[in-house]
Amino acid sequence: MLFPTTIAGSLPKPEWLAEPNMLWAPWKSQGDELLRAKRDATLIWLKIQEDAGIDILTEGEQARQHFVHGFLEKIEGIDFAHKVEMGIRKDRYKAMVPQVVAPLRLKDRVHAFEARVARTHTKKKLKFTLPGPMTIIDTIADRYYGDRVKMAFAFAELLNEEAKALQADGVDLVQFDEPAFNVYMDEVNDWGIKALERAAQGLTCTTAVHICYGYGIKANTDWKETLGTQWRQYEQIFPAIDASPIQQVAIECRNSKVPLDLLALLKNKIVQAGVIDVASDTVETAEDVVKVIDAVSKFVPKSNIIATTNCGMAPMRREIAEAKLMALGAGAALAREKLG
């Protein structure tokens, strides 16, 4: 089937699970009650995705407050009690972050609960997102390793351990989210791809990497305003990504200033093309989705295109996110009719 659909990862949390329309939303309950609420929210979004005609589902990251820190919470060697201020994405913005203070080791499984809930309740393909090694080390302070690369590979080993367990849980696609890839281009080529490959080593399920220019906070929006009319940063890293064994690349396309001709550099990859703009509450039409797929198909074989969202939808209003999912499913179906 041409143009299968998926989403980048996150979806809005219901108001009874967490404060709506915000990042780092505090939970509304705790203990067993919170666990039940996370399960129920996961089931709701599975049903909504299926109703929208999405082909490769996610659990919507309903059990995580943040796409990076949801993973870090289950790791020994990290001090969450004494956070320090740190510049993120080359000091694009400041944040209070936990610190690595000892050798890193998984305490237990990280995402078994939500992965197994999702796998039990859908027969469709299931995708699960994890933060990539470079993005993790750009979101946490180091008081132990004294070397960014060494710490990145330590995290890569833990990611690999969890990714293999997710595969055993029945996950069909593991996606590593690396928004830091368009900030540290030289490091991506020097060691970032190698760390990503270590995180995916030995996986037999499908693997993907998601890269984007950042959403959800004003600092990202302001930074993008400084980048000019064409965002060509990916030109420096796509060749290295294309040479890697990672099978898919998820990239923002709708209302993006990334020149689509750069996608031709990913000649050996399946491209998850973002056809839904997560920075706008304007709901796309099916025809809008077809236009983006058609434009992408000028540089990527149609058989190598998956239609997706530009990024996660966590801070979005739920009704807007639902409508955008419906547009995604309807648009991909229309594209099969018109472009197939």
C-alpha positions in Angstrom: 0.0 0.0 0.0 1.3 3.5 -0.9 1.6 6.2 1.7 0.9 4.4 5.0 0.4 6.7 7.9 1.8 7.2 11.4 2.4 10.0 13.8 5.7 11.4 15.1 4.9 10.2 18.7 3.1 12.2 21.3 -0.5 13.1 21.6 -2.4 15.5 24.0 -3.1 14.1 27.4 -6.8 14.1 28.5 -7.6 16.7 31.2 -8.3 14.0 33.7 -4.7 12.6 33.3 -2.7 15.8 33.2 -3.0 19.5 32.8 -4.0 20.1 29.2 -2.3 22.2 26.5 1.1 22.4 28.2 4.5 20.7 28.2 5.7 19.1 31.5 2.0 18.9 32.5 1.6 17.7 36.1 -0.3 14.5 36.7 -3.8 14.7 38.2 -3.4 11.6 40.3 -0.8 9.2 41.7 -0.2 5.6 42.5 -2.5 2.9 41.1 -5.1 5.6 40.1 -2.5 7.3 37.9 -1.5 4.0 36.3 -5.1 3.3 35.4 -5.5 6.8 34.0 -2.4 6.3 31.8 -3.8 3.0 30.6 -7.2 4.5 29.8 -5.6 7.5 27.9 -3.5 5.1 25.9 -6.6 3.0 24.9 -8.5 6.1 23.9 -5.8 7.3 21.6 -5.3 3.9 20.0 -9.1 3.9 19.2 -8.9 7.5 17.8 -5.9 6.6 15.6 -7.6 3.5 14.3 -10.8 5.5 13.6 -8.7 8.0 11.7 -7.2 5.3 9.5 -3.7 5.6 10.9 -1.7 2.5 9.9 1.2 2.5 12.3 0.0 3.5 15.8 1.8 4.9 18.8 0.7 4.9 22.5 0.8 8.7 22.3 3.4 8.9 25.1 0.5 9.1 27.5 2.6 7.6 30.3 5.5 10.1 30.0 5.7 13.8 31.1 8.5 14.5 28.7 10.0 12.5 25.8 13.5 12.5 27.3 12.9 12.6 31.0 10.3 9.8 30.8 13.3 7.6 29.9 15.7 9.1 32.4 13.4 8.5 35.4 14.2 4.7 35.4 18.0 5.0 35.3 20.4 4.7 38.2 23.2 7.2 38.4 21.0 10.3 37.8 20.3 12.8 40.5 16.9 14.4 40.1 16.9 16.0 43.5 19.7 18.6 42.8 18.9 20.0 39.3 21.2 22.6 37.8 20.6 25.2 35.1 22.0 24.3 31.7 22.0 25.7 28.2 20.0 23.4 25.8 20.7 23.2 22.0 23.8 25.4 22.1 22.3 27.7 24.7 19.2 28.3 22.6 17.4 28.3 26.0 18.1 27.5 29.6 16.5 24.7 31.6 16.8 23.1 35.1 18.1 19.6 34.4 19.1 16.5 36.5 22.7 15.5 36.8 24.6 12.3 36.0 26.5 11.5 39.2 27.4 7.8 38.9 27.7 5.0 36.3 24.4 4.7 34.4 22.3 1.5 34.7 18.7 0.7 34.0 16.8 0.1 37.3 14.2 -2.0 35.5 12.2 -1.9 32.3 11.3 1.7 31.3 8.3 1.5 29.0 7.0 -2.1 29.4 3.6 -1.0 30.9 2.5 1.2 28.1 4.0 -0.8 25.3 2.3 -4.0 26.5 -1.0 -2.2 27.0 -0.8 -0.8 23.4 0.3 -4.2 21.9 -2.6 -6.0 23.7 -5.2 -3.6 22.4 -4.4 -3.2 18.7 -3.7 -5.5 15.8 -2.2 -2.8 13.8 1.6 -2.1 13.6 2.9 -0.4 16.7 5.6 2.2 16.8 7.4 3.3 20.0 9.6 6.4 20.4 12.8 6.7 22.5 15.0 9.8 22.9 18.3 9.5 20.9 21.7 9.6 22.7 22.8 13.0 21.4 19.5 14.6 22.5 19.7 13.0 25.9 23.1 14.4 26.7 22.0 17.8 25.5 19.2 17.6 28.1 21.2 16.5 31.2 24.2 17.7 33.1 27.4 15.6 33.5 29.1 15.3 36.9 30.6 11.9 36.3 31.8 11.0 32.8 33.6 14.2 32.0 33.2 13.4 28.3 30.1 14.1 26.1 30.8 11.2 23.8 31.5 8.7 26.5 28.2 9.6 28.2 26.3 9.5 24.9 27.5 5.9 24.3 26.6 5.0 27.9 23.1 6.1 27.3 23.1 4.4 23.9 23.7 1.1 25.6 20.8 1.6 27.9 18.6 2.6 25.0 19.6 -0.5 23.2 18.6 -2.6 26.2 15.2 -1.0 26.4 14.7 -1.1 22.6 15.4 -4.8 22.4 12.9 -5.3 25.3 10.3 -3.3 23.4 10.9 -5.4 20.3 10.2 -8.5 22.5 7.0 -6.8 23.7 5.8 -6.8 20.1 6.7 -3.3 19.0 7.1 -3.2 15.2 9.1 0.0 14.8 11.4 1.8 17.3 12.0 5.4 16.5 14.8 7.4 18.1 14.1 11.2 18.5 17.1 13.3 17.7 16.1 17.0 17.5 19.7 17.8 18.5 20.9 16.5 15.1 20.3 19.9 13.4 22.3 21.8 16.0 25.5 19.9 16.3 26.1 18.9 12.7 29.8 18.3 13.0 29.3 16.1 16.0 26.5 14.2 14.2 29.0 13.2 11.6 31.9 12.6 14.1 30.0 10.4 16.6 26.3 11.1 16.7 25.4 8.6 14.0 27.6 6.0 15.6 25.9 6.5 19.0 22.5 6.2 17.2 23.7 3.0 15.6 24.8 1.6 19.0 21.3 2.3 20.4 19.7 0.4 17.5 22.3 -2.4 17.4 20.9 -5.9 17.0 17.3 -4.8 16.5 15.3 -6.8 13.9 12.3 -4.6 14.0 12.1 -1.5 11.8 14.2 1.4 13.0 13.8 5.1 12.5 15.2 8.5 13.5 13.1 11.6 13.9 14.8 15.0 13.5 13.2 18.4 13.6 13.7 22.1 14.3 11.8 22.0 17.6 8.3 23.0 18.6 6.3 23.8 21.7 8.3 26.6 23.2 9.0 30.2 22.2 12.8 29.7 22.1 12.4 27.3 19.3 10.1 29.6 17.3 12.4 32.5 17.8 15.5 30.5 16.7 13.8 29.4 13.5 13.1 33.0 12.7 16.9 33.6 12.5 17.5 30.8 10.0 16.4 32.6 6.8 14.2 31.5 4.0 15.8 28.0 3.5 16.8 25.6 6.3 19.7 23.7 4.8 21.3 22.3 7.9 20.2 18.7 7.0 22.4 18.9 3.9 25.4 18.4 6.2 24.0 15.3 7.9 21.7 13.5 5.5 24.6 11.7 3.7 25.8 10.2 7.0 22.3 9.2 8.0 21.7 7.7 4.6 24.8 5.6 5.0 23.7 4.3 8.4 21.6 1.1 8.9 18.7 3.1 10.4 15.9 2.3 8.0 13.6 5.4 8.2 13.9 9.1 8.6 11.1 11.3 10.0 11.3 14.9 8.8 9.0 17.9 8.9 7.7 19.0 5.4 4.4 20.9 5.7 4.9 24.7 6.3 8.6 24.0 6.8 11.5 25.9 5.2 13.5 22.7 4.7 14.0 22.5 0.9 12.3 19.3 -0.2 15.1 18.6 -2.7 17.3 17.7 0.3 15.2 14.5 0.6 16.9 13.2 -2.5 20.0 12.7 -0.3 18.1 10.0 1.6 18.1 7.6 -1.4 18.4 4.5 0.7 15.8 5.4 3.3 12.0 5.3 3.8 11.0 8.9 4.5 8.3 9.6 7.1 7.2 12.9 5.6 5.5 15.4 7.9 2.3 16.4 6.2 0.6 17.8 9.3 1.7 21.1 10.8 1.8 20.8 14.6 2.7 24.5 15.1 -0.7 25.6 13.9 -4.3 25.0 15.1 -5.5 25.2 11.5 -6.7 21.8 10.5 -5.5 20.6 7.2 -7.8 19.4 4.5 -7.3 16.0 2.7 -6.2 18.0 -0.3 -3.5 19.8 1.8 -2.1 16.5 2.7 -2.1 15.3 -0.9 -0.2 18.4 -2.0 2.6 17.7 0.4 2.8 14.0 -0.5 2.9 15.0 -4.2 5.7 17.5 -3.5 7.8 15.0 -1.6 7.3 12.4 -4.3 9.3 14.5 -6.7 12.4 13.6 -4.6 11.4 10.3 -2.9 10.0 7.3 -4.6 6.3 7.0 -3.8 6.9 3.5 -2.4 9.3 5.0 0.1 6.9 7.6 1.6 5.1 7.3 4.9 2.8 10.2 5.8 3.1 11.5 9.3 3.0 14.6 11.5 5.8 17.2 11.6 6.5 16.5 15.3 4.7 15.5 18.5 1.3 16.9 19.3 1.5 16.8 23.1 0.7 20.5 23.9 -2.1 20.8 21.3 -5.8 21.0 22.2 -7.3 17.5 22.0 -10.0 18.4 19.5 -7.5 19.9 17.2 -5.2 16.9 17.4 -8.2 14.6 16.7 -9.2 16.6 13.6 -5.6 16.6 12.3 -5.4 12.8 12.7 -8.6 12.5 10.6 -7.1 14.8 8.0 -3.9 12.7 7.9 -5.8 9.5 7.3 -8.2 11.0 4.8 -5.4 12.8 3.0 -3.3 9.7 2.6 -6.3 7.8 1.3 -7.0 10.5 -1.3 -3.3 10.5 -2.3 -3.5 6.8 -3.1 -6.4 7.6 -5.4 -4.8 10.6 -7.1 -1.1 9.7 -7.1 -1.1 5.9 -6.9 
